[in-house]
Amino acid sequence: MSTKGDKRTFRNEDLVLRVSKNIDPETWDETRYEAFLDELCEYREYQKEAIRTTLRFLLGGKYANLRALAKENFDSNIELQECYGSWAEMDKQLQLPNQLACSVDQATGTGKSYVLYGLALILLAEGVVDRALVLCPSNTIEDGLLEKFKELSSKTNLRDALPVTARLRTPKIINASESIVEGAICIENYHAILENTKSSIRESLKGKGARVVVLNDEAHHVANESGTTSKKWKEFLENSDYGFNMVVGVSGTCYVADAYFSDVVHRYSLRQAIEEKFVKKVEYVHELPAAAEKPEEKWQLVFNRHKDWTRKLKARGIRPLTIVVTKGIADAELISSDLQEFIREWEGLTSDQAQAKVLCVTSAAKHQPNIAKLRTVDSPGSKVEWIVSVSMLSEGWDVKNVFQIVPHEERAFNSRLLISQVLGRGLRRPDGWRGEEPVVTVFNHDSWSNRIKQLVNEILEIERRLTSTVNPKSPYNFELHNLDYTREEDTTTYTKKGEYKLFEDGYVDLPTQVEAENVTVGFERAVTGEHTKFQTTIRHKTWSAEEVAEEMSQRLKSIDDESKDAKDPEDRTSYAKKFPLEKCEAIVAASLRRAKIRSGAVTDDNRQRFLQALGPLRRKAAKRVVYRLSPKALVVVSTSTRQNESCSAAELRRGAKTAFYALGSDAYLAAEQKEFFREVQDPDGEFRGSCYKVENTADFKTPASLVLADATPERKFVRELVVREHSRKLDGWLKNTAVGFYSIEYAWKKGTTPKRGEFSPDFFIRQGERVFVVEVKGDEEAADPSADNIKKHEYATRHFERLNVWLEKTKNPVRYQFNMISPKSYSVFFSKLVANELIGFRSEIDVVMTRAAKAAS
């Protein structure tokens, strides 16, 4: 997808320039090359269509240049008009407007080299050009293309499939170390075009550009002018000394920053490639266990996932590769070193053996030999299992055994261009693969998962969505009241003199520990949205009881040494005398016995608890900070201002969302969503279990065009709201959005860590002067309430109590009631609503949450 300026997001497919098929066969008859395309591309129809479309543009005689093609499309394509705003703006975005120039967007891993070879050979065979120049961004890609082109040019079946009129059947495949003669396809790294580089390109092609086709592999380098040399690439293409007219770019990442190319004539998307099984499936982390917060234990998960792939692929004779992506050379070197040490320790290898498994690939001179090794990492004789690379240098790895990609930090994976490039390294399928579809794992941090999901979905064009909007003119709109709070900080300082009382109980209270923990990593599959789980074991770092006691003893001695120079004698301490090593050992032993830890080993978390028990000893004063929320103003919002919310086809397909609608709901959908909405409504279609039509619009008393319900409890609740007996007792209701419209601040503890956040209650129901605010939960919360839901209930209850006090003072008759409710209480809730007796209602969860909050206070 692509976004231009502040305008909406557009489907890349809608921005592709359509090349007319209305071509005079006397000018260009593409059917003469169908047999050749069948032999070259076999069953890969997308390659054939890319070649056909490009040749119609170059040879059909309908277009003088790119500008003519773009103008024709702009005049007839509303999406282009909305995207660019004006023809002048689109014209400015064209890279090479005065030439017969265009781009082909073909997903990485789907055989761009076949398209390049097909275009070069057909143009030479037709006699419209004498030479073809293929430029690419790296030596790695150059070597791969030379090898592939030589292989293709040697195939007799391809030569025999050319029409009898072909002026050339076997091109000469060369690089720029020799003269570019007629009938040659010259493949070169674009650095060979620079004036200070010794190559034959400038001498061979000067003044001959009208009879040369230039094919740019990884063409985004031409458009993304990130450095001096890449600017020279575009300058070379425009240089009048050569007079090039035909210029075709091929890329799997047709983006200038995050904006889609303006000259694409054919697109085969990554989503299509995955769905049609030409590349691996993609999965990425959406949930990590808490243990993965520690870097060493996160690496254990990555290592275990790698070993899991090794085990699964052994029978296929495949040794899987993991690529670690960094943002810079220094990071790549550091991670390579750390990874080698990690592998040495965990696999029990020598340093040389571990080093052989890790390949660091950057542009640094010392890593140049490693780039050559990339060509052999798939071979049976290679020992490489891990490749650490700077993300922008990853193009040209034509390897098929990559099964895991690890973005080391979010900045290595935070744009469409970067994600496209990084995913591209792992998409190629191993030769001869049979059976269950291969999958490449992106082992990101789960805190990035929403951003990565959004970017991956945009790249894959997961664009079929339904959007719920609020009709501002609906009679079911109503006002909602909120409070604007100030957070007041109450800090009390206590001055401390003398020594702290230490270890009065003779032990440190420790939680139960496990030295090896069974954990689960949750993955989400791109395109399908399917969730999978990887179960493995993490071995926690441990310390002996003696080591922990020694560290405690040394810390106490250090504190005593620091206090010797204190002016006030009361500030001088003698902890070490009171707690010598033997006593520290006894405290550790007693603590372990009490926690029933019999191994004598202490996990790092529990080691920290022993040290934290000494933490206050250095403080001269203690502080207690309490935050109090104080309402300072009443805020009034209308339900008509609720922002849009949407859901994807994948969410509907797997039942994660249900769309509730009534007659006329489609009037508020964007044009591109209406066709999809018809699919959703199809009673025999794939979404039939994820939509619910309210037969009588009078029962759909919400200002929203559609209601998108999450999970089973919400679905059941909305069904109750549209029952005739219930709906006739309502003046209106609104489903809240997850963020951004009406939220309540609350605080809770995740383990021992204080957290602050906001939550948005699910529903607002208006009945006369009463607004019933409902947060829907599953029945399991009544049996085992979670800490954050207890606090949500507590803070929301207090919030609406304060709000009612404020409204009463201002003589506003509206009153609010908050309930947390699960399906077990729906029947009672709606029976009370029908009887106008909902005031004072308390659900089973309300009681449980209130009791839990009191117990915790």
N, C-alpha and C positions, 0 to 999 in steps of 0.2 A: 504494500500500500504506500501511498505517497501523500504528503501534505505540503501545500504551497501557501506560504505566508500564514495568515490567521484563518484561512478558509478551512473547510471540512476536509476530512480524510477521503481520498479517492482510491478505488480499486485500480491497481496497476493495469489490469486487463482492459479497463476502460480508457486508458491513456495510450494504448498501442495504436500506432498509425496504420490504418487500413490501406493496403495497396490494391488498386483496382484489378479485378480478374478479367475485365473487358479489354483484352489485348488482341490485336490483330495477329493471327498466326503467321502471316507473311513477315511480320516484324520479329516475332519471337514465338516459337512453337516448343513449349516445354515438354510436350508429350514424347519428343524424340529421345529424351534422356530418362524416361521412366524405368527402362530396363537397367540402366546404370545405377539409378537411385535404389532400386530393389536389391541389387547386388551389394552396394555400398552400405546401405542403412539397414538391410534386412527387415525386421519387424518393427523398427523404431520409426514409426510414422511421423513423430514430431520433428525428427531430423530432416526427413524428406520435405515436410511442409515449410520448414525454415529455409531450406535451399530454394524451393520453388518460389516462395514469396520474395526473397531477396533478389532472385534473378528477374522476376517480373518487374521489380522496381528498377533494376539496373539496365535491363535490355528491352523492356516493353515499349519504350518510346513515348510514354504518356507524361513523364516528369523530366523537366530540365535539370532539376536539382532537388535537394532535400527541402528547400523552402517551398517549392511548388507542392510537394506531397503534404507537408505540414499545413499549408494554407487550405488545401482541399479538405483535410480532416478537421481543421479548426472550424471551418464554415459549416460542417455537417454534424459535428460531435458536440452536444451540449456539455458533456463532462469536461472536455478540453476547454470550452469557453468559461465554465465555472472555475476550473482549476487555475487557469492563467489570468482570467479577468479580461484580457484584451489580446488581440492578435500581436500587437507590438510587444507585449510582455512575453508571449510564447516565442516570437521571433528572436528575442534577446537570449532565450535559453538554448537555442539550436547551436550545437557545437561547430558544425561545418556546413552552414546553410547553402553555400554557393557550389557545393559539389554533390555528386550522386553518392551521398553518405548516409549510412543508417546503422542501426545496432540490432543484434539478435540477442534476446535475453533467454538463455538456456541454463537450467539449473546445473550447478556443479555436480559432476559425477555422472552426467548423462551423455557424454561423448561429444563435446564441442569440436574435437579434432576432426571428426567425420564431416561436420558441417564445413569447417575451414577447407578441408581437402576437396570436398565435393564442389564448392564454389570455385576454388582455384582451377581445378581440372576442367570443369565445364566451360569456364570463360576462356581458358587456353584452347580447348577443343573447338570452340566456336570461332576462334580467331579474332575475337574482339579485343583481346589483350595479347601481348607477346611475352609478358613476364608477370609473375606474382610475387609480391613481397609480404611475408608473414612476420609481423613484429610482435614480440612478447616481452614481459617485464623482467625475466630472470633467466639465468643460465640453466636452471633446473627445468623450466618449461621448454626452453629451446631444445635441450637434449631429448626431452620426451616427444616433442613434435617431430624432430628429425627422425627419430626411430620409428614413430607411427607412420609418417609420410613415406618413408622408404619401404616399410612393410606393405602399405597399400599400393604403391606404384609398382611393386613387383608381382602383384596378383594378376594372373592371366584372365581370370573371370571378370575382373573389372575392365580390363582393356577390351575384352571381347564384347562387353555389353554396351560399349559406346556406339553411337550411330555410325553408319558407313561414311557419312560426310565429315566425321571428326578430323580436324587438321592436325591434331596431336593426340597420341594415345599414352605415351610414356613420358611424363615430365622428368626433368633432371632435378633431383632434390639436393640442394646445397645450402651452405651458410655463406656469410659474406667474406670468408677467407679467400674466395675465388670470384672471378667476374660473373655478373649476373647476365647470362646469355639468353637469347630467345629460347622459349620452351622450358625455362627454369622456374622452379618454385624455391625462392630463397627464404630460409627461416633464420631469424636473428633476434638476439636480445636488443631492445631498443637503444641501448647505450652505443651500439654500432653506428647510429645515425649522427652522433655528435661530431663536431668539426675536428676535434683533437683526437679522434679515434681512427686507428688504421683499419679500414674496411673498404670493400668494393662498392658499397651502396651508393655513395654520392657520385663517384665517377661513372658507374654503370648506368645510373638512372637519370642523370642530369639531362633535362630537355626531352625526356621520353615518357613523362608521367601520363600522358594521354593514352598510352598503350600499356599501362601498368595498373593492376589492381592491388591495393594495399589492404591487407587483412590484419586487424589488430586483435590479438588474443588478450583476454583480461582487460577489455577496453575501458573499464572504470579508471584505470591509471591515466588515460588520456584526459578524462573529464575532471578527475579529482587532482588538480594541479597542486600537489602537496610539497613539491620541491623543485629546484631549478631544473634538474634533468628531465623530470616528467613534463614540465612546461615545454621543453625543447621538443618532446615527442609531438605535441600538437602543432608547434611552429613548423616542424618538418613536413607535416601533412598539408599545411597551408602554403608552403614555400613555392612561390611562382617560378623559381629556378627549375623545379621538377614538373609542375603543372598536373599534379595528380587529380583525377576526376572521380574515379571509383574508389570509395573507402568504406569498408565494412568492419564494424566492431562486433566482437562476440564476448559475452561475459555472463557469469551467473550472479553477479552483484551489480545490476544496472542502477546504481545510485550515485548522485552527487550529494555527499553528506547523507541526509535521509530523504532526499527528493528523487523521484524516479526520472530516468532519462527521458528526454523529449523527442528522441528519434528512433524508438524501438518499432520495428515492423513485424516482429514475430516473438511470441513469448511462450515458453514452456516452463511452468512454475515448479518450484520445489514441491508444492502440495500435489500437483499432478504426478510428479515423478514418484512420490511416496505412495500415492493411491494406486498408481499403475505398476508399482513394484519394480521400478527401474533402479531405485536406490534403497538404502536401509531406512527403516523407521527411525524416528528420533524420540528419545525420552529424556526428561530432565527432572531434577529433584524438586519436589514441592513440599517435602517434610523431612527434616533430619531429627534424629534423637538428640536429647539435651547433651549427651556426652560429646557430640561433635563440635561443641563450642571450643574445645581445646584443640589447637592445631595438630598436635601429635595424634590425637584420636580421630580427627577428621581424616588425616592421612591414612590411618588404619582402615577406615571405611573405603577410601579410594583404593588402597592396596588390596583389600579383601574383595572388592568388586572386580578388580583386575584378575585376581586369582580365580574368582568364580567364572569369569569368561574363559580363562585358561582351561579350567576343568571341562566346561561345556563344549569347548571347541576342539578338544584333544582328539576326539574320534574323527573329526573332519580334517585332521592334519593341519590346523590353523593355529598359529601362535599370535594371540591378539596383541595389539599395540594400544598404549594409552598416551595421549598427547596432553601435555600441560601447557596452557597458554598464559603468557605473561605480557606485561605492558612495555617492558624494556629489557635491554641487554643485561644490565646489572642484576635485575630480578631473575632473569633466566639462569645466569651463572650461579647465583646463590641457591636457587631452588634445585638446580642440578646437583650441586654439592650436597645439600641436605638430603635429597632423595637417594643419592648413592649411599650415604651413611645409614639412612633408614632401611634400605634394602639389605645392606651388609648385615645389619643387626638382626632383622626379622627373618632373613632367609639363611643366616649362618654362613655367609659367603666371605671370601677374601675381598680386600679392597679392589683388586684388579677385576675380579669376577663381577662385583657390583658395578664398577665403572663401565664395564662392557655392556651392561644392560641399559644404560642411560645415555642418550645422544642429545647434546645441547646444540641447537641450530639458531644462529643469529647472523647478522651482517658483519660481525667482528671478524677481523682477519684470522684470528686463531681458530675460529670455528668453520672456516671455509672447507677444510677437509671433511667435516661432518656433513656438509651439504651434499657432497658426492656420495656419502654413505646412504643418503635417503633413498637412492635408487634401488638399494639392495635390502632394505629393511623387511620386505615381504618374503625374501628368499629363505629357503630352509636353513641355509648356513649362517644366517644372521643371528646374533645373540641379543640384538636390541629389542627391548620390550617397552621402553619409556622414551618419549621424545619431548624435550622441553624447548618451546619455541616462542619467539616474539610473534604476536598475532598477525601483524601485517606482512610477515615474511613467510607465511605458511602456504602461499599459492604454489602450485606446481608439484605438490606431493601426490603423485598418481599411485597412491597405495590403497589397498583394499582391505587390509586387516585391522584398521582402526575401529575399536569397539568402545572406547571411552575417551572423552574430552573433558579436561578439568580447567575451567577458567580460574586462574589463581586469584583474581580480584575482579570486582564488577567493572572496572574501567577497561578491562581486556575484553569485555563482552557487553557493551552498553549502547550499541547502535546497530541499525539494520545492516550496514555494510560489514561491520565486524562480525556480527552473528552469522551472516551469510557466508563469510570467508571461513570462519571457524567451523561451522557445521559442514561446509563443503569438504573439509579435510577428512571427515569420517563417513561420508555418504556412500562411497563406492562399495558395491557388493563384491564379496570374494568370488572368484571364477568358479563356475559350476555349482553354485549354491542350490541346494534342494531342501524342501521341507519348510518348517516354520520360518517366517520372515526374519532376516537379521535385523538387529537393533543396535544403534549407537547410543551410548549413555552420556549425557552431559551432566557432570557431577558438580553443579553449581552450589553455592550457599543457598539454603532455603529462603533466606530473607530477600533474595533477589528474584524469587520464583515468579511473583506477579509481573514484574517488569520484563523478565525474560519471556514469560508466557505471552505477554502483549506483543513483544518484538517478534518472537518466533511466529505467532499467529499472523502478524502483519506480513512477514516474509512469505509464509505459506498461504497467504490470502484466505484466512479463515474469516471471510467477510459476511457470511450469511447470518444475519442477526435480526432479532425483533426488538424494537424499542418502545418502551412505555413512556408516553408523554402525558402531561396534564393539560386538559382543555381549560384555558382561563375563563371561558364563558359558561362552564358547566354549572348548573344549579346546585350541584353537590359540593362545591367549594365552601370552605369555612375558615375562620380565623383560628390560629393557634397562638398560645402565649408561652414565652420562655423568659428566663431570667439571665441577665448579664452579670456574671460574678467577677469579683476581684478575689485573688488568692492572697490572704494575709499570712505572713510568716511570723510565727511567735517563737523567738529564740531565747532560751534561758542558758546562761553560762554559770558553771559551777567551778570555782577555783579548788584545785586539789593540792594538798600539802602531804608530805610524808609518803610512805609506801602504800601501794594498793594491797588489799587482802587478796592472796593468791592461793588457788587450789584448796579452798576451805573444805571442800568435800573429798579431797584426795584423788579426784579423777576429773577428766574432761568428758562431758556428755557427747557421745559419738552416735551418729546414725548407723544403721546396719550397712555394711559395705559388701560389695562383690568385686573380686579381683578380675573376673572376666564376666562381661555383661552381654546378654543377648539383646540385640537392638534391631530395629526395623527402619529402613529408609524407604520413604514413599516416592514413587516416580509417577509422572504424568506423561502420557504419550501424545506427541503432537498429532494434529489432524483429528484423531478419534476422541481425544480427551480421556481415554481409558487410564485408570489408575492401577499401578502394579506395585508390589512390595518386594524388597530385597532384605532377607533376614540374615544376619551375620553376628559375629561375636567380636567385641572390643576387649582387648586386654588392657586394663588400667595400669598406669605406672605405679609401682609400689616401692616402699621404703621399709627397711627393717625397723623393729621397735628400738633397737640400739641407736640407729642413725637418727631417728626422730628425737630421742632423748638427748643425744649429743648436740643436736642443733638447738634444742631448747636451752640446754646448759650454756652453750656458747652465747646465745642471745642474752641470757640473764647476765653473764659476765660483761658483755658489751654495754648493757644498760648501766651496770654499776660503774664501769670505767668512765662513762660519759658524765655520771653524776658527781664524780670526785671534785670537780672544779666549781660546783655550785656554791654560791655565796651563802645561801641559807642552809644551815646544817640539816634542816628538816627535808631538804630536797636531795640529800645524799642517800643512796640506797645500798643495801647489802643482800640483794636477792640471791646471789650465787652461794652465799654462806648458808642461807636457809634452805636452798634447793640445790644441793650438789648433784653431780651426775647420777649418783645412786638413787637419790630421791626422785629425780626426773624419770629414771627408768622405772621406778615403782609406780609413779603416776601413770605412765604410758601403759604399763602392764595392767594396772587396775582398770583403766579406761577400756582396754581391749577386752578384758574379762567381762566387764559390765555390758559391753556391746556384743558379747558372744562372738568375738573375732578370735578364732583359735589358731589361725595360720601363723600368727606373729608378724605378718606383713601389714603395712599401713598404706592405704591408697593415698594418692596425692591430695584428694579432697579432705580426707581426715587428717593428713599431715598438716594441711593449712589450718584446720580447726585447733590443733595443738598450738600452732604459732599464733593464731588469732587470740588465743587465751592470754597471750603475753602482750597483745597489741596495745592495751590502754596504758602500759607501764611508762611509756615515753611522754604521755600527754600531761601537760601542766594544768589543763582545764578541760572540763567536759561540756559539751553542748547538747541541748535537746531542742530539736526543731519540730514544731507542729504547724501544719498548714490548715487554715480555716477558710472555707468558702463563704463569702459574704455577698448577698445579692445587692447590686447597685442600681439596676435599671430594669424595667419591664420591656421586653421585646415582643412585638406582634408581627407574625408572619402569616401569609395566606397559603393555603394548600396549593393555590394556583401557581406558586413560585417554586414548587418542588422540581428539582432537576430531573432530566430524563434518566432512565436506567434501561439497560438492554441485556439480552442473553444471546448466546450463540446457538447455532444448530447442534453443535456437539453437546451442549448442556441439555438441550431438549431431548436429543436422541438417547442419552444415557439416563434420563429421568432426574437429573439434578435440578431442573427447573420445570415448572408447569405454567403455561400461558392461559389465563382466564380472559375471556373476551365476550362481547355481545355484538349484536347486529350494528354495523357502522363503525366498529373499532378500526377497520382498515383505512378509514378516512384520514386518520392521523399518522399513518405510516409514510415514510419516505418512499418515493417511487421505486427505488431499487429493492425495497423490502416487501412490496405487495405480492410479487410472484412467490417469494418464499413463504409468505403468510398463507397463500392458497395451498401450498404443500402441507403446511402445519395443520390446516383445517381438514385435509383429506381424511375421511373416516377409515380408509383402507391403506393410508400411507404409513411411512416409518415413524411419524411423530404422533400417531393417534393416541398413544398413552400419555402424552405430555401436553395435551390441550383440553380445555373445558369450555364449552360454549354455554353461556347463560341465555336461555331461550327467550326470556322476556327482558328487554332492556330496562324496564321499570324496577327490576330486582338488582340491577347492577349500579348501586348508588355510590359510585366513586367517580371523581373527576378524571381519573386516569383512563387513557384509551385502552390499555391492556394492564393486567396485573400479573406480574411475574413472581410466582411463589417458589420459595426454596424448600426443599426436603419435605418429608411427609407431614410433620406437625403443621407447617404453614399451609400446605395444600388443603388439609382437612379443615383448618380454620376458615380459609376463604370460601370453601364450599358451604360452610355454615352461614357465612355472611350473605350469601346470595340465595339462600332458601327463602321462599316467599313469606312464610310466617315470621321469619327474622327480619328480612329486609324492610318490611312495611313498618317496623317499629324504629327504623333508623332515619336520621336526617342526612347522613352522609358518612363516608369513611375513606381513609387513605392508607395505603401501604407506604411506609417510610422507605427511603433509600438507605443503603448501608452506611454511607458517609455523606456529610455535606448539607443536609437539610435541617433536621432537628436532632441534636445530640446532647448527651448529659455526661459531664465529667465525673470520673470515679477513680479510686485508687485501690490497689490490692497488692498482694505479695505472690510472686511466682517463685515458690521455694522460699528462699531467704531474701530474694531480691525485691525491693519495693518497685512497683510499677504504677504509672499514671496513664490514663487513656480516656477515650470517649466511646460511648456506645449509643446506637440509635434505636430506640424502641420500634418494634415492628409495625404496630397499627395504631391509628387514631380513629376513634368511633364517636360520632356526634349524635347525642340523643337529647334534644331540648337544650338546656343550658349546661349539660354535662358532657365532658369529653373523657371517654374511657381509653386509657393508654395501655396497650397490651404488648407484652414481650412474650413470644411463644417459645417454649422449650419442649424437649422430649420428656417422656414419663420417667426416664432414668434419673433425671435431676432430682426427683422427689426422694429417691432412695440414696443417691450419692451426690449431693450438691457440690459443684466445683467452687473453688475459692473466688474466682473472678465473678461467677454468677451470684454468689452470696453478696459480694460488694456492689454489683450492678443493682441488685434488688434494694440493698440498703440505701445507696446514694439516690436512686430514682425515687424511692418512697419519700426520702427527706426533701428532695427537689420539689416534688409536687405538693408536699405539705407547705413549704415556703411559698410556692407560687400561689396557692389558695389563700394564704394569709395576705399576700400582697394584693390579690384581686379583691379580697374582702375590704381591705383598707381603702381601696380606690372605688369601692361600690360597684365593681363589675360583677354581674351575677354568675358568670361562668365559673364552674368548678371542675377540677381534674381528679381522676382516680387512676392509680397505677396498679396493675396486676401482672404477675408473672404466671403464666398458665400453660398447662400441657393437655394433650388430648383427653386424659382421664377426667378433666374438669370441664370439658367443652359443653357437655349436656346441661350441667347445672348452670354454667355461665349464660347460655342462650335461653334457658327457661326463665331465669331471673330477668334477662333483658326483655323478653316478651311480656313478662308480668310487671315491667317498670319497677323492679325491685333489685336492680344491679348495684345501687349505692350500698357500699359496705361489704360487697362480695369479697370473699377471700378464697383463693384456690388452695389446693393441697400444697402446691409449691410455695405459695405465699407464706404458709405456716412454717414449712420446713426451713425456708430461707431466713425468716425472722428469728426462729429458734437458733439456727446456726450462727447468725450474726451476734446474738446475745452471748452465746457460749464463747465466741472468739474475743469478745470485748473485755 
